[in-house]
Amino acid sequence: QVQLVESGGGLVQAGGSLRLSCAASGRTFSYYTVGWFRQAPGKEREFVAAVNRSGGSTYYADSAKGRFTISRDNAKNTVYLQMNTLEPEDTAVYYCAADLKTRARPASQTWGYDYWGQGTQVTVSS
C-alpha cells in the first residue's frame, strides 16, 4: 500500500506561482514513479507531469512545458510540482499518483497509476 497526500494548493493571481507537494508513505518511495494529474470541473483528469524513480528523468504535458517543474526528494519521500506563470486555465484539482510498475517511460494515462492522493485545489484568478 502507498499513501499519498498533496498540499500547497491555493488561490493565486494569473502570472503567479505555487509549489505543490506530494508526501508519500508505505512502500519504499524510490521504487515507484510519481505523476501529477489535474481535473477541472466538467473535464476529464489529465496528465501534467511525471518523474521516474531516481528523479533523473521528467516528462511533461505540452501545457506544462516551460512553466512547470517536477522533482522528487527520495530522502524526504516527497515529490514537488513547481508551477510558474500560472494561467486561469490551470485552475483544477491537482492529484499525485504512484505507479509501481516498471515501464520504459512514465505513463500519461490515469489507468497507468496504482495509487492516488485526495487532491489539492489550485485556483488561478484573472
FENTAFEN-V725661 format. One record per run of one state. SS is the DSSP state (~ for helix, > for strand, _ for the rest). FROM is the first residue (numbers start at 1). TO is the last residue. If there is no record, write none. Layout:
# FENTAFEN-V725661
SS_FROM_TO + SS_FROM_TO
This chain:
# FENTAFEN-V725661
__1_1 + >_2_7 + __8_9 + >_10_13 + __14_17 + >_18_26 + __27_28 + ~_29_31 + __32_32 + >_33_39 + __40_45 + >_46_51 + __52_57 + >_58_60 + __61_67 + >_68_73 + __74_77 + >_78_83 + __84_87 + ~_88_90 + __91_91 + >_92_99 + __100_109 + ~_110_112 + __113_114 + >_115_116 + __117_119 + >_120_125 + __126_126
